[in-house]
Amino acid sequence: MSSMVMRLDEMGKPAWIAAMVLGFVVFWPIGLAILAFLIASGRMGSCRRNWTDERRAGWENKMGMMHEKMSRWGCGRSERRFWGGSRDFTPSGNRAFDEYRAETIRRLEDEAGEFRDFLEQLRHAKDKAEFDQFMADRKNRPTSEPSRDQNKGSDETNRPYGA
């Protein structure tokens, strides 16, 4: 068995992949066993074996730089500010731009409020029109047929259709 493992190691990863696929084709538990062996032994370059301190330090450095950039953009704070929370933006260093931004945001919030009010009025008008139509249809609906007790004397009116 070890000689076969050494032979496949000499051929490289493609040989291991071919052996695994062949194992799945012949009998799926064999392919599953080969896959488990490859993962456990680290022959396919698993993270446990190749995750050196150098790579880990590089990854942590990249994550630190990304976190720093995101916090400069104001993304490190709560997302509530986008949904009605506080609007405390970090100053950009340009006072004219900060004033413009604050005024634009205030104007957009006012327009959004006006638009919500407009939509509410539209919904109310639609509901009222539907209700008025319902009441008109109900009023114009023919009255129900008189009951049998009222027409006891007439056999013609109480007879079912076609009888």
Summary of the structure (lengths in Angstrom):
residues: 163
radius of gyration: 38.8
end to end distance: 93.2
largest distance: 109.0
contacts: 294
relative contact order: 0.03
helix: 72%
strand: 0%
